[in-house]
Amino acid sequence: MDTKYAVSPAQAAAFDTEQLRQHFLIGSLMQAGQVQLAYTFDDRMIAGGAQPGTQPLALPNPAHLRAAFFWKGVKWASSTWVAPAP
């Protein structure tokens, strides 16, 4: 899981483009045959992507969650499913 740590507004105002990308951009969520997760301290949110390949995918339970399973204690969730092009 990629972790994005919080920065102060004063720090962010002084960032150049590369630093903004490093601290805020969540990229590469869709990887064939993998579940990718990113945790952001700014929003206390986990963003993720899952792109099944030829094998079923298991939803990981990262240590950051400190929960018995991934969905335990989730207050709100949204999912978007995109079917592969025919």
N, CA, C and O atoms as a CHARMM CRD file, in Angstrom:
* protein
*
  344
    1    1 MET  N      0.84700  -1.16300   0.00000 PROA 1      0.00000
    2    1 MET  CA     0.00000   0.00000   0.00000 PROA 1      0.00000
    3    1 MET  C      0.89700   1.23100   0.00000 PROA 1      0.00000
    4    1 MET  O      1.83300   1.34600   0.79200 PROA 1      0.00000
    5    2 ASP  N      0.58600   2.13600  -0.90100 PROA 2      0.00000
    6    2 ASP  CA     1.28900   3.41600  -0.97200 PROA 2      0.00000
    7    2 ASP  C      0.68900   4.32700   0.10100 PROA 2      0.00000
    8    2 ASP  O     -0.53200   4.36500   0.25400 PROA 2      0.00000
    9    3 THR  N      1.50800   5.05100   0.83600 PROA 3      0.00000
   10    3 THR  CA     1.03500   5.94700   1.88800 PROA 3      0.00000
   11    3 THR  C      1.41200   7.38000   1.55400 PROA 3      0.00000
   12    3 THR  O      2.56800   7.68100   1.25800 PROA 3      0.00000
   13    4 LYS  N      0.42500   8.25300   1.60600 PROA 4      0.00000
   14    4 LYS  CA     0.62700   9.68000   1.37700 PROA 4      0.00000
   15    4 LYS  C      0.45500  10.38700   2.72100 PROA 4      0.00000
   16    4 LYS  O     -0.65000  10.43400   3.26100 PROA 4      0.00000
   17    5 TYR  N      1.54400  10.93800   3.26200 PROA 5      0.00000
   18    5 TYR  CA     1.50600  11.59400   4.55800 PROA 5      0.00000
   19    5 TYR  C      1.02700  13.03700   4.42100 PROA 5      0.00000
   20    5 TYR  O      1.21000  13.66000   3.37500 PROA 5      0.00000
   21    6 ALA  N      0.41300  13.56400   5.47900 PROA 6      0.00000
   22    6 ALA  CA    -0.11100  14.92100   5.47000 PROA 6      0.00000
   23    6 ALA  C      1.02400  15.93900   5.43100 PROA 6      0.00000
   24    6 ALA  O      2.10100  15.72500   5.98600 PROA 6      0.00000
   25    7 VAL  N      0.74900  17.04300   4.76300 PROA 7      0.00000
   26    7 VAL  CA     1.68500  18.17500   4.73400 PROA 7      0.00000
   27    7 VAL  C      0.88900  19.42700   5.11600 PROA 7      0.00000
   28    7 VAL  O     -0.32700  19.48400   4.93200 PROA 7      0.00000
   29    8 SER  N      1.58600  20.41400   5.64300 PROA 8      0.00000
   30    8 SER  CA     0.90100  21.65400   6.02100 PROA 8      0.00000
   31    8 SER  C      0.61500  22.48100   4.77300 PROA 8      0.00000
   32    8 SER  O      1.28200  22.31000   3.75300 PROA 8      0.00000
   33    9 PRO  N     -0.37300  23.38000   4.84400 PROA 9      0.00000
   34    9 PRO  CA    -0.64200  24.26200   3.71100 PROA 9      0.00000
   35    9 PRO  C      0.57700  25.10400   3.33000 PROA 9      0.00000
   36    9 PRO  O      0.80300  25.37100   2.15000 PROA 9      0.00000
   37   10 ALA  N      1.35500  25.51900   4.31900 PROA 10     0.00000
   38   10 ALA  CA     2.55100  26.31700   4.02000 PROA 10     0.00000
   39   10 ALA  C      3.57100  25.49100   3.24000 PROA 10     0.00000
   40   10 ALA  O      4.20400  25.99900   2.31400 PROA 10     0.00000
   41   11 GLN  N      3.73000  24.22800   3.60700 PROA 11     0.00000
   42   11 GLN  CA     4.64800  23.35400   2.86900 PROA 11     0.00000
   43   11 GLN  C      4.15700  23.17400   1.43800 PROA 11     0.00000
   44   11 GLN  O      4.92600  23.32500   0.48900 PROA 11     0.00000
   45   12 ALA  N      2.87500  22.85000   1.28400 PROA 12     0.00000
   46   12 ALA  CA     2.31700  22.58500  -0.04400 PROA 12     0.00000
   47   12 ALA  C      2.43400  23.80800  -0.95200 PROA 12     0.00000
   48   12 ALA  O      2.66300  23.66100  -2.15200 PROA 12     0.00000
   49   13 ALA  N      2.28100  25.00200  -0.40300 PROA 13     0.00000
   50   13 ALA  CA     2.36900  26.22000  -1.20700 PROA 13     0.00000
   51   13 ALA  C      3.76000  26.41000  -1.80600 PROA 13     0.00000
   52   13 ALA  O      3.91300  27.06200  -2.83900 PROA 13     0.00000
   53   14 ALA  N      4.76600  25.84100  -1.15800 PROA 14     0.00000
   54   14 ALA  CA     6.14400  25.99800  -1.63800 PROA 14     0.00000
   55   14 ALA  C      6.59400  24.85100  -2.54100 PROA 14     0.00000
   56   14 ALA  O      7.70800  24.88700  -3.06400 PROA 14     0.00000
   57   15 PHE  N      5.75100  23.83400  -2.73400 PROA 15     0.00000
   58   15 PHE  CA     6.12700  22.67900  -3.54600 PROA 15     0.00000
   59   15 PHE  C      6.19300  23.03500  -5.02100 PROA 15     0.00000
   60   15 PHE  O      5.41200  23.84600  -5.51800 PROA 15     0.00000
   61   16 ASP  N      7.14400  22.41000  -5.71500 PROA 16     0.00000
   62   16 ASP  CA     7.15500  22.50000  -7.17800 PROA 16     0.00000
   63   16 ASP  C      6.28300  21.35400  -7.71000 PROA 16     0.00000
   64   16 ASP  O      5.72400  20.58000  -6.93300 PROA 16     0.00000
   65   17 THR  N      6.17600  21.25600  -9.01400 PROA 17     0.00000
   66   17 THR  CA     5.29900  20.25200  -9.61900 PROA 17     0.00000
   67   17 THR  C      5.66700  18.83900  -9.19300 PROA 17     0.00000
   68   17 THR  O      4.78300  18.04800  -8.86400 PROA 17     0.00000
   69   18 GLU  N      6.93800  18.51000  -9.19200 PROA 18     0.00000
   70   18 GLU  CA     7.36800  17.15700  -8.81700 PROA 18     0.00000
   71   18 GLU  C      7.02500  16.84300  -7.37200 PROA 18     0.00000
   72   18 GLU  O      6.59800  15.73000  -7.06800 PROA 18     0.00000
   73   19 GLN  N      7.20300  17.79600  -6.48500 PROA 19     0.00000
   74   19 GLN  CA     6.86900  17.57400  -5.07700 PROA 19     0.00000
   75   19 GLN  C      5.36000  17.42500  -4.88300 PROA 19     0.00000
   76   19 GLN  O      4.92100  16.60700  -4.07500 PROA 19     0.00000
   77   20 LEU  N      4.56000  18.20800  -5.61700 PROA 20     0.00000
   78   20 LEU  CA     3.10700  18.05600  -5.54600 PROA 20     0.00000
   79   20 LEU  C      2.69400  16.65200  -5.98400 PROA 20     0.00000
   80   20 LEU  O      1.86400  16.01300  -5.33800 PROA 20     0.00000
   81   21 ARG  N      3.27500  16.17900  -7.07900 PROA 21     0.00000
   82   21 ARG  CA     2.97900  14.82600  -7.55300 PROA 21     0.00000
   83   21 ARG  C      3.38600  13.78200  -6.52300 PROA 21     0.00000
   84   21 ARG  O      2.63600  12.84200  -6.26100 PROA 21     0.00000
   85   22 GLN  N      4.56200  13.94000  -5.94300 PROA 22     0.00000
   86   22 GLN  CA     5.06600  12.98400  -4.96500 PROA 22     0.00000
   87   22 GLN  C      4.14900  12.89700  -3.74800 PROA 22     0.00000
   88   22 GLN  O      3.92300  11.80500  -3.22600 PROA 22     0.00000
   89   23 HSD  N      3.62000  14.02200  -3.29200 PROA 23     0.00000
   90   23 HSD  CA     2.82700  14.04700  -2.06300 PROA 23     0.00000
   91   23 HSD  C      1.33600  13.81500  -2.26800 PROA 23     0.00000
   92   23 HSD  O      0.65800  13.36300  -1.34500 PROA 23     0.00000
   93   24 PHE  N      0.80300  14.11700  -3.46500 PROA 24     0.00000
   94   24 PHE  CA    -0.64500  14.07000  -3.63000 PROA 24     0.00000
   95   24 PHE  C     -1.15600  13.15200  -4.73700 PROA 24     0.00000
   96   24 PHE  O     -2.29000  12.68000  -4.65200 PROA 24     0.00000
   97   25 LEU  N     -0.37000  12.88800  -5.75700 PROA 25     0.00000
   98   25 LEU  CA    -0.84500  12.07600  -6.88600 PROA 25     0.00000
   99   25 LEU  C     -0.93800  10.60200  -6.48900 PROA 25     0.00000
  100   25 LEU  O      0.01100  10.02600  -5.95900 PROA 25     0.00000
  101   26 ILE  N     -2.07600  10.01800  -6.75100 PROA 26     0.00000
  102   26 ILE  CA    -2.24900   8.57700  -6.56500 PROA 26     0.00000
  103   26 ILE  C     -2.35600   7.98700  -7.96600 PROA 26     0.00000
  104   26 ILE  O     -3.38300   8.12300  -8.63100 PROA 26     0.00000
  105   27 GLY  N     -1.30600   7.34400  -8.39800 PROA 27     0.00000
  106   27 GLY  CA    -1.27700   6.79800  -9.74700 PROA 27     0.00000
  107   27 GLY  C     -1.12000   5.28500  -9.73100 PROA 27     0.00000
  108   27 GLY  O     -0.89500   4.67900  -8.68300 PROA 27     0.00000
  109   28 SER  N     -1.24000   4.70400 -10.87400 PROA 28     0.00000
  110   28 SER  CA    -1.02800   3.25900 -11.06100 PROA 28     0.00000
  111   28 SER  C     -1.94000   2.39700 -10.20300 PROA 28     0.00000
  112   28 SER  O     -1.50900   1.36700  -9.68400 PROA 28     0.00000
  113   29 LEU  N     -3.19600   2.80500 -10.04900 PROA 29     0.00000
  114   29 LEU  CA    -4.11600   1.97000  -9.26700 PROA 29     0.00000
  115   29 LEU  C     -4.57300   0.73600 -10.04100 PROA 29     0.00000
  116   29 LEU  O     -4.88900  -0.28800  -9.43600 PROA 29     0.00000
  117   30 MET  N     -4.61100   0.82100 -11.35400 PROA 30     0.00000
  118   30 MET  CA    -5.08200  -0.30800 -12.14800 PROA 30     0.00000
  119   30 MET  C     -3.89400  -1.05900 -12.74300 PROA 30     0.00000
  120   30 MET  O     -3.29700  -0.62700 -13.72900 PROA 30     0.00000
  121   31 GLN  N     -3.56800  -2.17700 -12.13200 PROA 31     0.00000
  122   31 GLN  CA    -2.48200  -3.04800 -12.57800 PROA 31     0.00000
  123   31 GLN  C     -3.07000  -4.43200 -12.83400 PROA 31     0.00000
  124   31 GLN  O     -3.72300  -4.99400 -11.95500 PROA 31     0.00000
  125   32 ALA  N     -2.85100  -4.98300 -14.00700 PROA 32     0.00000
  126   32 ALA  CA    -3.41800  -6.28500 -14.36900 PROA 32     0.00000
  127   32 ALA  C     -3.02200  -7.35300 -13.36000 PROA 32     0.00000
  128   32 ALA  O     -1.84300  -7.53000 -13.05400 PROA 32     0.00000
  129   33 GLY  N     -4.02800  -8.06500 -12.84800 PROA 33     0.00000
  130   33 GLY  CA    -3.79500  -9.16800 -11.92900 PROA 33     0.00000
  131   33 GLY  C     -3.41600  -8.75700 -10.52400 PROA 33     0.00000
  132   33 GLY  O     -2.87900  -9.56900  -9.77100 PROA 33     0.00000
  133   34 GLN  N     -3.68400  -7.49800 -10.14700 PROA 34     0.00000
  134   34 GLN  CA    -3.29000  -7.01200  -8.82600 PROA 34     0.00000
  135   34 GLN  C     -4.36400  -6.14100  -8.19500 PROA 34     0.00000
  136   34 GLN  O     -5.21000  -5.56600  -8.87900 PROA 34     0.00000
  137   35 VAL  N     -4.30600  -6.05900  -6.85700 PROA 35     0.00000
  138   35 VAL  CA    -5.06500  -5.07800  -6.09900 PROA 35     0.00000
  139   35 VAL  C     -4.05500  -4.03500  -5.62600 PROA 35     0.00000
  140   35 VAL  O     -3.07100  -4.37800  -4.96900 PROA 35     0.00000
  141   36 GLN  N     -4.28900  -2.78200  -5.95300 PROA 36     0.00000
  142   36 GLN  CA    -3.40300  -1.68400  -5.55400 PROA 36     0.00000
  143   36 GLN  C     -4.16600  -0.76700  -4.60400 PROA 36     0.00000
  144   36 GLN  O     -5.31200  -0.41000  -4.87600 PROA 36     0.00000
  145   37 LEU  N     -3.54100  -0.38300  -3.49200 PROA 37     0.00000
  146   37 LEU  CA    -4.17100   0.49500  -2.51700 PROA 37     0.00000
  147   37 LEU  C     -3.25900   1.67000  -2.20700 PROA 37     0.00000
  148   37 LEU  O     -2.03500   1.54600  -2.24000 PROA 37     0.00000
  149   38 ALA  N     -3.86900   2.81500  -1.90500 PROA 38     0.00000
  150   38 ALA  CA    -3.12200   4.00000  -1.48200 PROA 38     0.00000
  151   38 ALA  C     -3.87500   4.62200  -0.30900 PROA 38     0.00000
  152   38 ALA  O     -5.08200   4.84600  -0.39100 PROA 38     0.00000
  153   39 TYR  N     -3.16400   4.89800   0.77700 PROA 39     0.00000
  154   39 TYR  CA    -3.75000   5.51400   1.96500 PROA 39     0.00000
  155   39 TYR  C     -3.27300   6.94200   2.06500 PROA 39     0.00000
  156   39 TYR  O     -2.07400   7.20200   1.97200 PROA 39     0.00000
  157   40 THR  N     -4.19800   7.88200   2.25500 PROA 40     0.00000
  158   40 THR  CA    -3.83400   9.28300   2.39400 PROA 40     0.00000
  159   40 THR  C     -4.23300   9.78200   3.77600 PROA 40     0.00000
  160   40 THR  O     -5.39000   9.66100   4.18000 PROA 40     0.00000
  161   41 PHE  N     -3.27000  10.34300   4.49500 PROA 41     0.00000
  162   41 PHE  CA    -3.53200  10.88900   5.81800 PROA 41     0.00000
  163   41 PHE  C     -4.33300  12.17900   5.73900 PROA 41     0.00000
  164   41 PHE  O     -5.07100  12.49700   6.67100 PROA 41     0.00000
  165   42 ASP  N     -4.20500  12.93800   4.63800 PROA 42     0.00000
  166   42 ASP  CA    -4.95100  14.19300   4.49900 PROA 42     0.00000
  167   42 ASP  C     -6.45300  13.95600   4.57400 PROA 42     0.00000
  168   42 ASP  O     -7.16600  14.70000   5.24700 PROA 42     0.00000
  169   43 ASP  N     -6.93100  12.94300   3.90100 PROA 43     0.00000
  170   43 ASP  CA    -8.35600  12.65800   3.85800 PROA 43     0.00000
  171   43 ASP  C     -8.74600  11.44100   4.69200 PROA 43     0.00000
  172   43 ASP  O     -9.92600  11.10300   4.78500 PROA 43     0.00000
  173   44 ARG  N     -7.74800  10.77800   5.30500 PROA 44     0.00000
  174   44 ARG  CA    -7.98000   9.52300   6.02000 PROA 44     0.00000
  175   44 ARG  C     -8.82100   8.59100   5.14000 PROA 44     0.00000
  176   44 ARG  O     -9.88200   8.10400   5.53100 PROA 44     0.00000
  177   45 MET  N     -8.29300   8.37300   3.94300 PROA 45     0.00000
  178   45 MET  CA    -9.01600   7.63100   2.92500 PROA 45     0.00000
  179   45 MET  C     -8.09800   6.59800   2.27900 PROA 45     0.00000
  180   45 MET  O     -6.89300   6.81000   2.14400 PROA 45     0.00000
  181   46 ILE  N     -8.68800   5.49200   1.89000 PROA 46     0.00000
  182   46 ILE  CA    -7.97000   4.50000   1.09100 PROA 46     0.00000
  183   46 ILE  C     -8.59900   4.49500  -0.29300 PROA 46     0.00000
  184   46 ILE  O     -9.80500   4.30000  -0.44000 PROA 46     0.00000
  185   47 ALA  N     -7.76900   4.71100  -1.30400 PROA 47     0.00000
  186   47 ALA  CA    -8.20400   4.60700  -2.70100 PROA 47     0.00000
  187   47 ALA  C     -7.60700   3.31800  -3.23400 PROA 47     0.00000
  188   47 ALA  O     -6.48100   2.95900  -2.88900 PROA 47     0.00000
  189   48 GLY  N     -8.35000   2.63400  -4.06200 PROA 48     0.00000
  190   48 GLY  CA    -7.82600   1.38000  -4.56700 PROA 48     0.00000
  191   48 GLY  C     -8.33600   1.04000  -5.94500 PROA 48     0.00000
  192   48 GLY  O     -9.31500   1.60300  -6.43500 PROA 48     0.00000
  193   49 GLY  N     -7.64700   0.11200  -6.54800 PROA 49     0.00000
  194   49 GLY  CA    -8.03400  -0.39600  -7.84900 PROA 49     0.00000
  195   49 GLY  C     -7.75600  -1.88200  -7.90300 PROA 49     0.00000
  196   49 GLY  O     -6.76800  -2.35600  -7.34200 PROA 49     0.00000
  197   50 ALA  N     -8.60700  -2.60500  -8.56300 PROA 50     0.00000
  198   50 ALA  CA    -8.44100  -4.04800  -8.73200 PROA 50     0.00000
  199   50 ALA  C     -8.74500  -4.39800 -10.17900 PROA 50     0.00000
  200   50 ALA  O     -9.82400  -4.09900 -10.69100 PROA 50     0.00000
  201   51 GLN  N     -7.79100  -5.02700 -10.82600 PROA 51     0.00000
  202   51 GLN  CA    -7.97600  -5.43100 -12.21300 PROA 51     0.00000
  203   51 GLN  C     -7.66400  -6.92100 -12.30600 PROA 51     0.00000
  204   51 GLN  O     -6.50100  -7.30900 -12.42500 PROA 51     0.00000
  205   52 PRO  N     -8.70500  -7.75700 -12.25300 PROA 52     0.00000
  206   52 PRO  CA    -8.46400  -9.19100 -12.32300 PROA 52     0.00000
  207   52 PRO  C     -7.79900  -9.59400 -13.62900 PROA 52     0.00000
  208   52 PRO  O     -8.05500  -9.01200 -14.68300 PROA 52     0.00000
  209   53 GLY  N     -6.96700 -10.57400 -13.54000 PROA 53     0.00000
  210   53 GLY  CA    -6.33700 -11.16000 -14.71800 PROA 53     0.00000
  211   53 GLY  C     -6.96000 -12.52400 -14.94200 PROA 53     0.00000
  212   53 GLY  O     -8.18000 -12.64400 -15.05900 PROA 53     0.00000
  213   54 THR  N     -6.13800 -13.53700 -15.00100 PROA 54     0.00000
  214   54 THR  CA    -6.63700 -14.89600 -15.19800 PROA 54     0.00000
  215   54 THR  C     -6.97200 -15.58000 -13.88100 PROA 54     0.00000
  216   54 THR  O     -7.64300 -16.61200 -13.87900 PROA 54     0.00000
  217   55 GLN  N     -6.51600 -15.02300 -12.75300 PROA 55     0.00000
  218   55 GLN  CA    -6.75200 -15.61300 -11.43500 PROA 55     0.00000
  219   55 GLN  C     -7.63000 -14.68500 -10.59200 PROA 55     0.00000
  220   55 GLN  O     -7.60900 -13.46900 -10.78200 PROA 55     0.00000
  221   56 PRO  N     -8.40700 -15.25900  -9.65600 PROA 56     0.00000
  222   56 PRO  CA    -9.18600 -14.40800  -8.74300 PROA 56     0.00000
  223   56 PRO  C     -8.25500 -13.54100  -7.88800 PROA 56     0.00000
  224   56 PRO  O     -7.11000 -13.91400  -7.63100 PROA 56     0.00000
  225   57 LEU  N     -8.75200 -12.39400  -7.45500 PROA 57     0.00000
  226   57 LEU  CA    -7.98000 -11.49100  -6.61400 PROA 57     0.00000
  227   57 LEU  C     -8.49700 -11.53500  -5.17800 PROA 57     0.00000
  228   57 LEU  O     -9.70300 -11.60900  -4.94600 PROA 57     0.00000
  229   58 ALA  N     -7.58500 -11.49100  -4.23100 PROA 58     0.00000
  230   58 ALA  CA    -7.95300 -11.40400  -2.82100 PROA 58     0.00000
  231   58 ALA  C     -7.77800  -9.96300  -2.36300 PROA 58     0.00000
  232   58 ALA  O     -6.80200  -9.30800  -2.72800 PROA 58     0.00000
  233   59 LEU  N     -8.71300  -9.47000  -1.56900 PROA 59     0.00000
  234   59 LEU  CA    -8.61100  -8.12900  -1.03400 PROA 59     0.00000
  235   59 LEU  C     -7.67200  -8.16300   0.16400 PROA 59     0.00000
  236   59 LEU  O     -7.96500  -8.84000   1.15000 PROA 59     0.00000
  237   60 PRO  N     -6.54700  -7.44900   0.10400 PROA 60     0.00000
  238   60 PRO  CA    -5.58900  -7.49500   1.20600 PROA 60     0.00000
  239   60 PRO  C     -6.11100  -6.76900   2.43800 PROA 60     0.00000
  240   60 PRO  O     -7.05200  -5.97900   2.35700 PROA 60     0.00000
  241   61 ASN  N     -5.49300  -7.04500   3.57300 PROA 61     0.00000
  242   61 ASN  CA    -5.82200  -6.36900   4.82100 PROA 61     0.00000
  243   61 ASN  C     -4.53500  -5.75700   5.36600 PROA 61     0.00000
  244   61 ASN  O     -3.87900  -6.35400   6.22000 PROA 61     0.00000
  245   62 PRO  N     -4.16700  -4.56300   4.87600 PROA 62     0.00000
  246   62 PRO  CA    -2.90700  -3.94400   5.28500 PROA 62     0.00000
  247   62 PRO  C     -2.85300  -3.65700   6.78000 PROA 62     0.00000
  248   62 PRO  O     -3.88400  -3.42000   7.40900 PROA 62     0.00000
  249   63 ALA  N     -1.65900  -3.68000   7.34100 PROA 63     0.00000
  250   63 ALA  CA    -1.46300  -3.42700   8.77000 PROA 63     0.00000
  251   63 ALA  C     -1.96400  -2.03700   9.17200 PROA 63     0.00000
  252   63 ALA  O     -2.36500  -1.84400  10.32000 PROA 63     0.00000
  253   64 HSD  N     -1.95100  -1.06300   8.24900 PROA 64     0.00000
  254   64 HSD  CA    -2.43000   0.29700   8.54600 PROA 64     0.00000
  255   64 HSD  C     -3.86100   0.30000   9.07500 PROA 64     0.00000
  256   64 HSD  O     -4.23600   1.16700   9.86400 PROA 64     0.00000
  257   65 LEU  N     -4.65500  -0.66900   8.63800 PROA 65     0.00000
  258   65 LEU  CA    -6.07100  -0.69400   9.01000 PROA 65     0.00000
  259   65 LEU  C     -6.28400  -1.11800  10.46000 PROA 65     0.00000
  260   65 LEU  O     -7.25000  -0.70300  11.10100 PROA 65     0.00000
  261   66 ARG  N     -5.39100  -1.93200  10.96400 PROA 66     0.00000
  262   66 ARG  CA    -5.51900  -2.46000  12.32600 PROA 66     0.00000
  263   66 ARG  C     -6.91800  -3.01900  12.54800 PROA 66     0.00000
  264   66 ARG  O     -7.56900  -2.71800  13.54900 PROA 66     0.00000
  265   67 ALA  N     -7.36900  -3.83100  11.60700 PROA 67     0.00000
  266   67 ALA  CA    -8.69700  -4.43100  11.66700 PROA 67     0.00000
  267   67 ALA  C     -8.59300  -5.90900  11.32800 PROA 67     0.00000
  268   67 ALA  O     -7.62200  -6.35700  10.71700 PROA 67     0.00000
  269   68 ALA  N     -9.60200  -6.65200  11.73300 PROA 68     0.00000
  270   68 ALA  CA    -9.61900  -8.09000  11.46900 PROA 68     0.00000
  271   68 ALA  C     -9.75300  -8.38200   9.97000 PROA 68     0.00000
  272   68 ALA  O     -9.23700  -9.38600   9.47900 PROA 68     0.00000
  273   69 PHE  N    -10.45100  -7.49600   9.24800 PROA 69     0.00000
  274   69 PHE  CA   -10.59600  -7.65000   7.80200 PROA 69     0.00000
  275   69 PHE  C    -10.80500  -6.27400   7.18200 PROA 69     0.00000
  276   69 PHE  O    -11.10700  -5.31300   7.88900 PROA 69     0.00000
  277   70 PHE  N    -10.65000  -6.17600   5.88400 PROA 70     0.00000
  278   70 PHE  CA   -10.61000  -4.88700   5.18500 PROA 70     0.00000
  279   70 PHE  C    -11.83300  -4.02100   5.44900 PROA 70     0.00000
  280   70 PHE  O    -11.67700  -2.83500   5.73800 PROA 70     0.00000
  281   71 TRP  N    -13.03700  -4.56200   5.36300 PROA 71     0.00000
  282   71 TRP  CA   -14.24400  -3.73600   5.45000 PROA 71     0.00000
  283   71 TRP  C    -14.70800  -3.46300   6.87400 PROA 71     0.00000
  284   71 TRP  O    -15.70000  -2.75700   7.05200 PROA 71     0.00000
  285   72 LYS  N    -14.03600  -3.98800   7.89600 PROA 72     0.00000
  286   72 LYS  CA   -14.46500  -3.77800   9.28000 PROA 72     0.00000
  287   72 LYS  C    -14.36700  -2.28900   9.63100 PROA 72     0.00000
  288   72 LYS  O    -13.31400  -1.67600   9.45800 PROA 72     0.00000
  289   73 GLY  N    -15.44800  -1.72300  10.11500 PROA 73     0.00000
  290   73 GLY  CA   -15.45100  -0.34000  10.55700 PROA 73     0.00000
  291   73 GLY  C    -15.55700   0.68900   9.44900 PROA 73     0.00000
  292   73 GLY  O    -15.42400   1.88500   9.71100 PROA 73     0.00000
  293   74 VAL  N    -15.79400   0.25500   8.21300 PROA 74     0.00000
  294   74 VAL  CA   -15.93600   1.21100   7.11200 PROA 74     0.00000
  295   74 VAL  C    -17.24500   1.97000   7.28500 PROA 74     0.00000
  296   74 VAL  O    -18.30800   1.36300   7.42000 PROA 74     0.00000
  297   75 LYS  N    -17.16800   3.29200   7.27900 PROA 75     0.00000
  298   75 LYS  CA   -18.36100   4.11600   7.45000 PROA 75     0.00000
  299   75 LYS  C    -19.02300   4.45700   6.11500 PROA 75     0.00000
  300   75 LYS  O    -20.23600   4.65900   6.05100 PROA 75     0.00000
  301   76 TRP  N    -18.22300   4.52000   5.05700 PROA 76     0.00000
  302   76 TRP  CA   -18.74600   4.85300   3.74500 PROA 76     0.00000
  303   76 TRP  C    -17.82700   4.26600   2.70400 PROA 76     0.00000
  304   76 TRP  O    -16.60600   4.30500   2.86000 PROA 76     0.00000
  305   77 ALA  N    -18.38000   3.73500   1.66900 PROA 77     0.00000
  306   77 ALA  CA   -17.55900   3.18900   0.58900 PROA 77     0.00000
  307   77 ALA  C    -18.27400   3.41100  -0.73900 PROA 77     0.00000
  308   77 ALA  O    -19.50200   3.47200  -0.80200 PROA 77     0.00000
  309   78 SER  N    -17.49600   3.52800  -1.77000 PROA 78     0.00000
  310   78 SER  CA   -18.02800   3.66400  -3.11200 PROA 78     0.00000
  311   78 SER  C    -17.23100   2.77100  -4.03300 PROA 78     0.00000
  312   78 SER  O    -16.00800   2.68500  -3.92200 PROA 78     0.00000
  313   79 SER  N    -17.90600   2.11800  -4.92200 PROA 79     0.00000
  314   79 SER  CA   -17.22900   1.25300  -5.87900 PROA 79     0.00000
  315   79 SER  C    -17.67000   1.61500  -7.28400 PROA 79     0.00000
  316   79 SER  O    -18.83000   1.95600  -7.51700 PROA 79     0.00000
  317   80 THR  N    -16.75400   1.53800  -8.19800 PROA 80     0.00000
  318   80 THR  CA   -17.05900   1.71600  -9.61000 PROA 80     0.00000
  319   80 THR  C    -16.51300   0.50000 -10.33400 PROA 80     0.00000
  320   80 THR  O    -15.32100   0.20400 -10.25300 PROA 80     0.00000
  321   81 TRP  N    -17.36300  -0.18600 -11.02200 PROA 81     0.00000
  322   81 TRP  CA   -16.94600  -1.37600 -11.76900 PROA 81     0.00000
  323   81 TRP  C    -16.93200  -1.03300 -13.24100 PROA 81     0.00000
  324   81 TRP  O    -17.91100  -0.51900 -13.78100 PROA 81     0.00000
  325   82 VAL  N    -15.82900  -1.31600 -13.87900 PROA 82     0.00000
  326   82 VAL  CA   -15.70100  -1.06600 -15.30600 PROA 82     0.00000
  327   82 VAL  C    -15.43200  -2.39500 -15.98800 PROA 82     0.00000
  328   82 VAL  O    -14.42600  -3.05400 -15.72200 PROA 82     0.00000
  329   83 ALA  N    -16.33100  -2.77400 -16.85800 PROA 83     0.00000
  330   83 ALA  CA   -16.17600  -4.03400 -17.58800 PROA 83     0.00000
  331   83 ALA  C    -15.15900  -3.84400 -18.70200 PROA 83     0.00000
  332   83 ALA  O    -15.08200  -2.77200 -19.30200 PROA 83     0.00000
  333   84 PRO  N    -14.37700  -4.88600 -18.98000 PROA 84     0.00000
  334   84 PRO  CA   -13.42200  -4.77100 -20.09400 PROA 84     0.00000
  335   84 PRO  C    -14.16000  -4.63000 -21.41900 PROA 84     0.00000
  336   84 PRO  O    -15.27600  -5.12400 -21.58200 PROA 84     0.00000
  337   85 ALA  N    -13.52800  -3.96000 -22.34500 PROA 85     0.00000
  338   85 ALA  CA   -14.11400  -3.79200 -23.67400 PROA 85     0.00000
  339   85 ALA  C    -14.23600  -5.14800 -24.35800 PROA 85     0.00000
  340   85 ALA  O    -13.33800  -5.98100 -24.23400 PROA 85     0.00000
  341   86 PRO  N    -15.33000  -5.38400 -25.07800 PROA 86     0.00000
  342   86 PRO  CA   -15.51800  -6.68900 -25.75500 PROA 86     0.00000
  343   86 PRO  C    -14.53100  -6.91600 -26.86500 PROA 86     0.00000
  344   86 PRO  O    -14.56600  -7.95900 -27.51900 PROA 86     0.00000
